[in-house]
Amino acid sequence: MDTFTTIDFELATSDYTSVCAVGVVNVVGGEISNEFYSLVRPPQNKYMWQTTRVHGIKPKDTAGAPTFRDLYPMLEPLLLGQFMVAHNESFDRAVLQRTMKLYGLDYTLLKLPETWACTSNIYREKGFVKTKLSICCDLMRIPLEHHDALSDARASALLYLKKDYIPAELLR
């Protein structure tokens, strides 16, 4: 499959509906065709210091950002009917589902697969012992600004594209 979409979210709190950034990368015919990034104002623009420490996004950064509901008309055409890939698929899929539900948006209308391709699982199955995004990217020589939603989504796309071209010395 060389046509797919990757997505990555950053959260403001431990709540899966507290999206504060989203990155989406569309791949067509094995080439990145489109990239989308936006900060997102989470509910009440509330943050935990622990999440800010991870991604560096603060309430002042998202005070004027669109809510997920405001942003959704731009996201919908990027996601509609796509084969989806994420590094931590269960997390990113759950964030999308729960955030859409919070804002009264119908996830089923996106016509996405029940589960998505998961680059973490793919690389584990290929023989990687540790499959954190930063580790996989380092081993596969993929540039990464970890916990930047667009960089993480782009890295997931490149990992997926390279999954059949892992150098033998990286495998068990």
trRosetta pair geometry for C-beta under 8 A, 3 or more apart (Angstrom, degrees):
i j d omega theta_ij theta_ji phi_ij phi_ji
1 4 5.8 69 139 -49 113 117
1 83 5.7 -104 -177 124 142 162
1 117 7.6 -165 65 -45 142 152
2 27 6.9 -106 170 137 57 112
2 28 8.0 56 127 170 80 22
2 29 5.7 26 119 -157 116 21
2 30 3.9 -28 -171 -58 126 79
2 161 7.2 66 -131 -118 81 86
3 27 6.3 -165 -133 104 35 74
3 28 5.1 27 -121 -127 96 50
3 29 6.3 21 -72 -39 95 42
3 30 8.0 -57 -59 -30 57 47
3 83 6.9 97 100 34 69 119
4 27 5.3 4 56 56 68 108
4 82 6.5 102 -158 174 48 98
4 83 4.4 -70 -112 88 87 97
4 84 6.8 156 -172 -98 96 12
4 85 5.1 57 146 -12 137 114
4 117 7.2 -28 -152 30 154 134
4 157 7.6 178 86 -126 101 85
4 160 6.8 -82 70 131 146 155
5 24 6.4 -6 -176 -171 107 95
5 25 6.9 164 -156 84 58 49
5 26 5.1 -21 -104 -104 89 65
5 27 7.1 -174 -82 19 37 74
5 78 6.5 137 -141 157 142 79
5 79 6.3 -164 111 -111 160 53
5 82 4.0 1 12 169 124 154
5 83 7.1 141 19 71 73 51
5 84 5.7 -34 73 -108 87 62
5 85 7.0 169 84 26 36 80
6 24 7.1 165 86 -153 54 46
6 25 4.7 1 53 54 99 99
6 27 7.4 46 -8 -12 95 110
6 84 7.5 119 -103 -165 34 62
6 85 4.7 -44 -91 80 82 92
6 86 6.1 138 -154 -87 76 52
6 153 4.6 154 113 -167 104 78
6 154 7.5 171 76 -68 138 19
6 156 4.3 160 -156 91 143 116
6 157 4.5 -128 0 -60 139 84
6 160 7.1 -171 -71 0 121 138
7 22 7.0 -19 -165 -168 95 94
7 23 7.0 158 -154 86 47 56
7 24 5.1 -7 -103 -104 79 77
7 25 7.9 -164 -71 23 40 65
7 79 7.2 19 -63 -98 137 110
7 84 6.8 -27 9 -153 108 107
7 86 5.8 -40 61 -87 71 108
7 92 5.5 152 95 174 94 132
7 96 6.9 44 117 -63 154 131
7 153 5.9 -13 -133 -116 16 118
8 22 7.3 158 83 -154 50 49
8 23 4.8 -3 55 56 96 101
8 86 6.7 149 -81 -140 65 95
8 87 7.3 22 -97 17 109 103
8 92 6.3 -73 -112 -106 40 133
8 149 4.7 180 98 -158 97 68
8 150 7.6 -162 56 -65 116 16
8 152 3.9 163 -166 97 171 113
8 153 4.1 -140 5 -59 105 81
8 156 6.6 161 -57 -5 113 136
9 19 5.2 -74 -157 -122 119 98
9 21 7.0 148 -160 83 49 59
9 22 5.5 -15 -104 -102 72 74
9 91 7.9 -144 50 136 107 93
9 92 5.8 154 9 -125 100 79
9 95 4.6 -137 42 126 159 158
9 96 7.5 -167 -41 -55 136 73
9 149 6.3 9 -122 -124 18 120
10 19 7.4 95 71 -155 49 59
10 20 5.5 -62 101 66 93 88
10 21 4.1 18 40 50 114 104
10 22 7.8 -138 22 -64 72 38
10 51 7.6 133 172 178 87 107
10 54 7.9 -176 -150 102 105 109
10 55 4.6 88 -154 -107 138 169
10 57 6.3 115 121 9 140 141
10 147 6.3 84 -106 -172 120 75
10 148 8.0 -35 -48 -133 137 19
10 149 5.1 -109 -13 -62 99 103
11 14 7.2 84 125 -109 140 15
11 15 7.1 -178 -171 69 126 53
11 16 7.0 -70 -105 -119 141 32
11 18 4.8 75 -166 82 88 94
11 19 6.3 -55 -103 -94 62 37
11 20 6.4 98 -163 8 17 94
11 42 7.6 81 -162 -97 58 141
11 51 5.8 -94 96 -140 75 144
11 95 7.1 -127 -71 -122 110 129
12 18 4.2 -114 49 158 89 111
12 19 7.5 19 -6 91 92 10
12 20 4.1 108 -57 -46 93 125
12 42 4.0 -117 14 -2 144 159
12 45 7.8 -132 -156 -167 164 36
12 46 6.3 122 128 91 129 54
12 47 4.5 -93 -174 -101 95 71
12 48 7.1 127 147 12 58 71
12 51 5.8 139 -172 98 22 150
12 52 7.9 26 -148 -60 63 79
12 57 7.2 -88 -98 100 79 115
12 62 7.5 -90 -85 32 131 159
13 18 4.3 104 35 -8 86 176
13 42 7.2 158 4 155 92 157
13 46 6.1 2 -43 113 129 96
13 47 6.5 -165 -60 -142 77 29
13 48 4.7 103 -121 -17 68 105
13 51 6.2 -123 -88 -7 21 147
14 18 7.7 56 51 27 23 138
14 48 6.6 25 -21 -5 79 155
14 51 7.5 -156 -55 -55 54 120
15 18 4.4 93 73 -20 95 111
15 43 8.0 -50 97 40 145 122
16 91 8.0 -150 -121 -163 109 67
16 94 5.6 -61 -156 128 151 99
16 95 4.9 -136 -171 -101 90 63
16 98 4.5 63 107 62 117 152
16 99 7.1 -121 135 -45 76 83
17 42 7.8 123 124 -154 63 93
17 43 6.6 27 121 -10 105 126
17 95 7.7 173 -80 -152 34 64
17 98 5.1 -110 -67 130 88 103
17 99 4.9 152 -131 -94 67 65
17 102 4.5 97 -145 -40 139 153
18 42 4.2 32 -163 -152 68 138
18 43 6.5 -86 -105 29 71 90
18 46 7.1 -79 -132 77 122 87
19 22 6.1 15 -178 -56 126 100
19 40 4.8 -3 120 85 96 147
19 42 6.1 168 64 -95 41 87
19 68 5.5 80 60 -75 131 122
19 95 6.4 111 -76 174 103 113
19 99 5.4 21 -15 -108 125 151
20 39 6.6 -22 164 -162 67 76
20 40 5.6 -161 -148 65 19 81
20 41 7.7 25 -126 -118 67 16
20 42 5.0 -44 -74 -36 82 111
20 47 7.3 41 -77 -96 152 101
20 51 7.8 123 16 139 140 131
20 55 7.6 151 81 88 122 146
20 57 5.0 156 131 116 131 147
20 61 7.9 69 174 89 114 112
20 62 5.5 -94 -153 -63 92 156
20 65 8.0 91 -162 72 64 158
21 37 7.3 -3 -173 -168 96 86
21 38 7.1 -176 -146 95 59 44
21 39 5.4 -36 -96 -114 80 51
21 40 6.1 -170 -74 14 23 88
21 55 7.0 -159 24 165 137 148
21 57 6.0 -161 -31 -65 120 159
21 148 7.8 -81 141 -159 153 46
21 149 4.2 -168 129 -15 104 134
22 36 7.7 -8 113 114 94 96
22 37 7.2 178 90 -143 54 46
22 38 5.9 1 53 56 90 82
22 40 5.9 52 -9 -29 99 129
22 68 8.0 97 -30 -115 138 89
22 71 7.3 139 36 139 138 153
22 75 7.1 -17 125 -98 153 128
22 149 5.5 -155 -163 164 9 154
23 35 7.5 -16 -168 -170 90 89
23 36 7.0 160 -155 87 44 58
23 37 4.9 -3 -106 -102 79 85
23 148 7.3 71 -49 136 146 65
23 149 3.4 168 -13 131 100 81
23 150 3.5 -171 -125 -79 127 43
23 151 7.2 -104 -115 18 173 39
23 152 6.2 133 53 56 140 83
23 153 3.8 -157 114 2 106 129
23 154 7.3 -69 157 -19 134 78
24 34 7.9 -7 113 113 94 96
24 35 7.2 160 86 -157 57 44
24 36 4.4 -1 55 56 101 105
24 37 7.8 -167 25 -69 64 46
24 75 6.7 151 -35 -133 153 82
24 78 4.9 72 138 144 151 145
24 79 7.1 -90 -136 -62 141 88
24 153 6.0 -113 -99 -168 14 161
25 32 5.9 -49 -173 -135 108 106
25 34 7.3 166 -154 89 43 57
25 35 5.3 -7 -107 -108 76 77
25 36 7.8 -161 -70 25 38 68
25 150 7.5 112 -57 -157 98 69
25 153 4.6 160 -7 136 103 104
25 154 5.2 135 -72 -86 151 56
25 156 7.5 161 41 65 128 92
25 157 4.6 -88 103 -38 139 144
26 32 7.3 109 79 -159 51 59
26 33 5.1 -57 104 64 99 96
26 34 4.2 19 41 51 115 99
26 35 7.7 -143 23 -67 71 38
26 78 6.1 -126 -55 -155 117 86
26 82 7.6 -109 -119 -119 90 141
27 30 6.8 5 172 -128 108 11
27 31 6.7 161 -156 77 74 26
27 32 5.6 -45 -99 -94 75 48
27 33 6.6 137 -129 5 20 88
27 157 5.3 160 -49 -157 128 118
27 160 7.8 -167 20 81 163 125
27 161 7.0 -151 -152 -66 156 115
28 31 6.3 -31 69 63 65 79
28 33 4.3 23 16 -30 109 143
30 161 6.1 110 -150 -135 76 115
32 35 6.6 15 173 -53 121 98
32 154 7.1 11 -109 -133 147 89
32 157 6.3 85 -90 131 100 152
34 78 7.0 -135 108 -123 134 103
35 150 6.1 70 178 -156 114 113
35 153 7.7 144 -141 94 89 122
35 154 6.7 2 -117 -78 126 106
36 74 7.0 171 -159 146 141 108
36 75 7.4 173 118 -101 152 64
36 78 5.8 -78 7 -93 148 162
36 150 7.7 -155 89 -106 32 105
37 149 6.2 145 -134 82 93 102
37 150 3.9 -42 -82 -59 125 126
38 65 7.1 139 164 -162 91 111
38 66 6.8 -18 166 44 137 109
38 71 5.7 179 92 -129 155 135
38 74 7.5 87 -27 87 149 144
39 57 6.9 167 -130 -140 106 129
39 61 6.0 -134 -140 143 152 96
39 62 5.1 -148 161 -100 116 84
39 65 4.1 -103 107 -110 100 146
40 62 6.6 -1 87 -141 31 125
40 65 5.7 -162 -126 136 10 130
40 66 6.6 -46 -125 83 62 70
40 67 6.8 57 -171 -158 84 25
40 68 5.5 40 -164 -70 133 71
40 71 6.1 -71 -108 -8 101 153
41 45 5.5 -41 -165 -87 93 89
41 62 4.6 157 -98 158 60 100
41 63 7.0 71 -112 -130 115 11
41 64 7.7 -164 -67 77 125 10
41 65 4.4 165 -43 75 82 89
41 66 6.6 -156 10 100 97 18
41 67 5.2 -56 66 -82 98 59
42 45 6.2 122 61 -110 73 30
42 46 6.3 -95 102 49 114 63
42 47 7.4 122 46 -72 138 69
42 62 6.7 43 4 126 75 156
43 46 6.6 -23 93 23 69 105
43 102 7.5 -96 -56 170 130 143
45 59 5.0 88 155 -146 103 96
45 62 6.0 178 -134 96 95 102
45 63 5.9 46 -138 -100 154 59
46 59 7.6 7 -103 -95 16 116
47 51 6.2 -131 -165 67 85 112
47 52 5.4 61 164 -50 133 110
47 57 7.6 -158 -114 105 137 81
47 58 6.6 -105 11 -145 172 46
47 59 5.4 -133 -2 -53 122 88
48 51 4.9 84 64 6 91 100
48 52 7.1 -163 89 -4 47 87
49 52 5.5 -57 -147 41 38 113
49 53 6.2 46 153 -28 68 104
50 53 5.7 -51 -152 29 29 116
50 54 7.0 29 150 -20 60 103
51 54 5.6 -52 -155 31 39 113
51 55 6.6 -13 165 21 72 103
51 57 7.9 -38 131 59 94 92
52 55 7.0 -80 -138 58 27 73
52 56 6.7 55 -178 -121 63 12
52 57 6.4 -120 -121 69 69 50
52 58 5.5 55 -135 -89 126 70
53 56 7.9 25 -155 -69 12 49
54 147 5.4 -159 150 -131 84 153
55 147 4.1 -142 -99 161 77 114
55 148 7.4 144 -151 -75 92 42
56 147 7.5 119 9 114 89 121
57 61 5.1 -118 -157 70 73 147
57 62 6.6 50 172 -33 111 112
58 61 5.1 106 56 -2 65 103
58 62 7.8 -169 93 8 38 87
59 62 6.4 -77 -149 50 34 90
59 63 6.2 60 155 -61 72 90
60 63 5.7 -21 -142 -14 33 120
61 65 7.4 20 131 -32 64 126
62 65 4.2 -53 -151 20 66 130
66 70 3.5 -132 -168 93 106 127
66 71 4.6 136 106 -54 129 87
67 70 4.7 102 49 4 72 101
67 71 7.0 -146 93 -2 39 91
67 103 7.4 152 140 -104 115 132
68 71 5.6 -63 -145 44 32 109
68 72 6.3 56 153 -51 66 93
68 99 5.2 -108 -175 168 171 118
68 100 7.8 -120 143 -78 130 47
68 102 7.7 66 62 76 140 114
68 103 5.7 -144 90 -34 105 150
69 72 5.7 -31 -150 -3 30 121
69 103 4.2 -170 -75 -158 100 137
69 104 7.9 31 -109 44 121 86
69 105 7.2 -176 -113 -41 76 118
71 74 5.6 -64 -173 42 62 109
71 75 5.9 54 136 -21 88 111
72 75 5.3 -61 -139 41 39 110
72 76 5.9 51 164 -39 74 99
72 100 7.7 109 -114 -113 130 84
72 103 7.2 -171 -42 108 142 150
72 105 5.9 -148 -138 -97 158 156
73 76 6.1 -35 -137 16 28 118
74 77 7.6 -65 -170 32 29 95
74 78 7.4 19 145 -9 61 117
75 78 5.6 -73 -160 42 42 112
75 79 5.9 16 157 -6 80 119
76 79 6.2 -77 -145 45 26 99
76 80 5.8 41 166 -48 69 105
76 110 7.1 -132 -140 -102 72 89
77 80 5.8 -32 -127 9 32 120
78 82 7.7 -14 143 -35 50 146
79 82 5.6 -102 -162 17 40 124
79 84 7.5 20 -148 -89 86 114
79 110 5.3 -27 123 -154 111 122
79 112 6.8 -34 167 -72 99 119
80 110 5.7 -124 -105 -149 52 62
80 111 6.5 44 -168 43 64 101
81 110 7.4 -149 -34 165 43 56
81 111 4.6 4 -86 89 68 120
81 112 7.5 -137 -95 -77 14 51
82 112 6.7 -8 59 -111 71 87
83 113 6.7 37 -130 -19 57 126
83 116 8.0 130 171 -141 55 78
83 117 7.2 35 160 -7 94 115
84 89 7.7 123 120 -136 102 102
84 93 7.5 116 118 -88 146 98
84 112 5.6 19 -18 -157 132 115
84 113 6.3 -149 28 35 97 100
84 116 3.8 -63 97 -123 100 121
84 117 7.0 180 98 25 51 76
85 89 7.6 -75 -163 -90 36 106
85 116 6.1 -175 -90 166 23 108
85 117 4.4 -24 -107 71 81 106
85 118 7.7 -177 -155 -75 63 21
85 119 6.5 62 177 -40 104 96
85 156 5.9 169 126 147 100 109
85 157 6.8 121 83 -95 133 55
85 160 4.9 -7 -169 -74 159 155
86 89 4.5 138 62 -94 100 57
86 91 7.5 -141 133 65 137 81
86 92 3.9 -141 -155 43 162 146
86 93 6.9 -160 24 -36 146 79
86 116 5.6 56 13 104 94 142
86 117 7.8 142 23 80 52 60
86 118 6.6 -20 74 -112 69 63
86 119 7.4 -127 112 8 26 92
86 156 5.9 -22 -145 -163 33 159
87 92 7.9 94 45 -19 62 132
87 118 7.2 58 177 -166 20 65
87 119 4.8 -45 -112 55 61 109
87 120 5.3 81 174 -38 69 94
87 133 4.8 24 -179 -87 164 108
87 136 7.7 -174 -138 44 118 146
87 152 6.9 -96 8 178 134 94
87 155 7.4 3 -58 99 133 99
87 156 4.5 -120 -45 -99 88 110
87 159 7.1 65 -97 49 96 152
88 91 4.1 11 123 27 113 122
88 92 6.1 124 81 -16 74 92
88 118 7.1 31 -134 -148 18 103
88 120 5.9 37 -84 -9 58 142
88 133 7.9 -75 -28 -46 95 110
89 92 6.2 -63 -137 44 29 100
89 93 5.7 26 167 -17 68 114
89 115 6.7 67 142 -177 136 81
89 116 4.4 -163 -147 71 119 99
89 117 6.8 -173 -83 92 141 26
89 118 3.7 -97 -4 -87 122 95
89 120 7.7 -144 -3 31 83 101
89 121 7.5 -45 13 4 120 119
90 93 6.0 -55 -138 42 24 110
90 94 6.1 25 160 -19 61 112
90 115 8.0 -20 -83 -139 73 97
90 118 7.4 5 -18 -97 75 137
91 94 6.0 -63 -149 38 24 107
91 95 6.3 24 156 -20 64 107
92 95 5.6 -48 -144 34 33 114
92 96 6.5 33 156 -17 64 104
92 116 7.6 -54 79 50 109 151
93 96 5.9 -56 -151 37 30 109
93 97 6.2 27 154 -17 66 109
93 115 7.3 -65 -67 -136 171 51
93 116 5.7 -178 -67 2 121 118
94 97 5.7 -55 -142 40 32 110
94 98 5.9 22 163 -12 68 112
95 98 6.3 -60 -138 43 23 102
95 99 5.9 19 164 -16 63 115
96 99 6.1 -61 -139 40 22 106
96 100 6.2 22 162 -18 62 110
96 107 6.9 114 130 -123 90 114
97 100 6.1 -61 -150 37 24 109
97 101 6.4 23 154 -18 62 108
97 107 5.0 14 -123 -96 70 161
98 101 5.6 -53 -148 36 33 113
98 102 6.4 41 152 -25 65 102
99 102 5.5 -46 -149 29 34 117
99 103 6.7 12 158 0 64 107
100 103 6.3 -72 -152 49 30 96
100 105 4.0 -92 -164 78 85 105
100 106 7.2 -82 156 48 121 6
100 107 4.7 130 83 -68 150 86
101 104 7.6 40 -173 -73 32 23
101 105 7.4 -91 -59 55 23 66
101 107 7.0 -30 -52 -25 81 113
105 109 8.0 -104 171 41 77 121
106 109 4.5 75 96 -9 106 110
107 110 6.0 -45 -174 15 50 114
107 112 7.6 -62 171 30 87 116
108 111 7.5 48 168 -68 52 46
112 116 7.4 -24 169 -76 115 100
113 116 6.1 135 71 -85 111 54
115 118 7.9 -45 165 -30 103 106
117 122 6.9 23 178 -48 95 127
117 160 6.5 84 117 -123 136 124
118 121 4.1 56 91 16 114 111
118 122 6.5 172 89 -17 58 85
119 122 5.2 -51 -139 37 38 117
119 123 6.1 32 163 -16 69 105
119 131 8.0 180 123 180 70 112
119 133 7.9 68 90 -107 122 80
119 136 7.0 139 141 142 111 168
119 156 5.3 -166 2 -148 145 78
119 159 4.4 72 -160 108 143 130
119 160 5.5 -97 -87 -65 111 78
119 163 7.3 -134 -132 -80 84 116
120 123 6.3 -61 -150 39 24 103
120 124 6.4 26 152 -20 62 109
120 131 4.4 115 -156 134 74 126
120 132 7.9 18 -119 -94 109 19
120 133 7.5 -61 -77 -64 97 69
120 136 7.5 -130 -103 -35 58 147
121 124 5.5 -54 -145 36 33 114
121 125 6.2 32 156 -18 67 106
121 131 7.7 111 -54 150 22 167
122 125 5.9 -59 -153 38 27 110
122 126 6.4 26 149 -19 63 109
122 159 7.8 139 74 142 126 103
122 160 7.3 89 43 -112 165 66
122 163 5.3 -41 152 -133 135 134
123 126 5.3 -51 -145 36 37 115
123 128 4.3 -2 152 21 95 138
123 131 4.9 149 84 -126 114 110
123 136 5.2 -63 -118 -115 176 126
123 159 6.9 -51 -53 -177 124 120
123 163 7.2 -116 -72 -123 71 89
123 166 7.8 140 -129 -91 81 142
124 127 8.0 150 177 15 27 10
124 128 5.8 -77 -89 66 38 87
124 131 4.9 -62 -59 -44 89 147
126 163 6.9 -154 -57 -166 146 80
126 166 5.6 109 164 5 141 162
126 171 6.6 -93 152 -108 82 103
127 166 7.9 163 47 121 106 153
127 170 7.6 130 91 121 111 71
127 171 4.1 65 75 -149 154 77
127 172 4.3 -136 -163 -1 116 92
128 131 5.1 108 105 -82 125 84
128 135 7.6 139 -179 120 126 114
128 136 6.5 16 -152 -98 168 88
128 139 7.2 166 -118 61 119 165
128 170 7.2 -13 -88 157 85 101
129 172 7.7 104 -52 -76 92 103
130 135 4.9 -46 113 134 108 171
131 135 6.8 -142 -136 74 10 119
131 136 5.8 31 -155 -56 59 115
132 135 4.4 85 59 7 88 107
132 136 7.0 -164 84 -6 42 86
133 136 6.0 -58 -145 39 29 108
133 137 6.1 25 159 -16 65 111
133 144 6.9 165 141 -147 98 152
133 146 6.6 144 95 -123 113 100
133 152 6.2 7 175 -140 162 91
133 155 6.1 87 -176 112 108 138
133 156 7.3 -48 -126 -71 115 82
133 159 8.0 -112 -139 -36 74 153
134 137 5.9 -58 -144 40 27 110
134 138 6.2 31 156 -23 64 107
134 144 6.2 -166 -114 103 63 150
134 146 4.9 -13 -80 -83 108 142
135 138 5.7 -53 -147 34 29 112
135 139 6.4 23 157 -13 64 108
136 139 6.0 -61 -148 41 28 107
136 140 5.9 5 162 1 67 117
136 142 7.6 -5 120 35 77 126
136 159 5.7 33 140 -118 129 134
137 140 6.1 -66 -134 52 26 96
137 141 7.9 -114 169 59 55 5
137 142 4.1 -94 -146 70 80 99
137 143 7.4 -60 178 83 120 9
137 144 4.2 51 140 -28 166 137
137 155 5.1 -33 -92 -156 128 126
137 158 7.9 69 -119 81 89 120
137 159 7.0 -79 -80 -67 71 111
138 141 7.6 22 180 -74 26 37
138 144 7.8 -76 -51 27 65 127
139 170 5.5 110 175 -133 119 130
140 158 7.6 158 122 127 130 102
140 159 6.3 126 55 -109 166 76
140 162 5.6 125 -166 105 131 152
140 166 7.2 -66 -100 -115 100 78
140 170 7.8 53 -74 -122 66 171
142 155 5.3 120 133 -138 128 83
142 158 4.8 152 -132 104 130 137
142 159 6.4 -83 -15 -61 167 76
142 162 7.4 -147 -63 10 122 150
143 151 7.7 -89 123 -153 83 105
143 155 7.6 -128 86 -89 49 96
144 151 5.7 118 -154 158 53 111
144 152 7.3 60 -151 -89 100 52
144 155 4.8 36 -99 -86 102 144
145 148 4.3 15 102 13 106 133
145 151 4.1 -157 50 -69 84 175
146 151 7.2 -104 -67 106 20 126
146 152 6.9 70 -141 -80 47 95
147 152 6.9 54 -78 -51 16 127
148 151 4.0 55 77 18 108 116
148 152 6.4 169 74 -15 51 86
149 152 5.8 -57 -144 39 27 111
149 153 6.3 26 157 -18 64 107
150 153 5.7 -54 -144 38 32 110
150 154 6.1 33 155 -19 66 107
151 154 5.7 -53 -144 39 30 112
151 155 6.2 33 154 -21 64 107
152 155 5.7 -52 -144 36 29 113
152 156 6.5 33 154 -21 62 103
153 156 5.7 -51 -150 33 31 113
153 157 6.6 34 150 -20 63 103
154 157 5.6 -53 -153 33 33 113
154 158 6.4 28 152 -15 66 106
155 158 5.8 -56 -146 40 33 108
155 159 6.2 36 153 -21 66 105
156 159 5.6 -51 -145 36 31 113
156 160 6.4 32 154 -20 63 105
157 160 5.8 -57 -152 35 29 111
157 161 6.4 27 152 -17 64 108
158 161 5.6 -53 -145 38 34 112
158 162 6.1 19 159 -8 67 113
159 162 6.0 -68 -143 47 27 101
159 163 6.7 58 153 -64 63 83
160 163 5.8 -19 -155 -25 33 117
162 165 5.0 -84 -161 58 68 102
162 166 7.1 101 145 -68 90 64
163 166 7.1 -14 -167 -38 33 102
166 170 5.5 -108 173 72 98 125
166 171 6.2 101 119 -54 121 102
167 170 5.0 89 71 -1 83 105
167 171 7.9 -161 99 -9 48 87
168 171 5.8 -61 -157 30 43 110
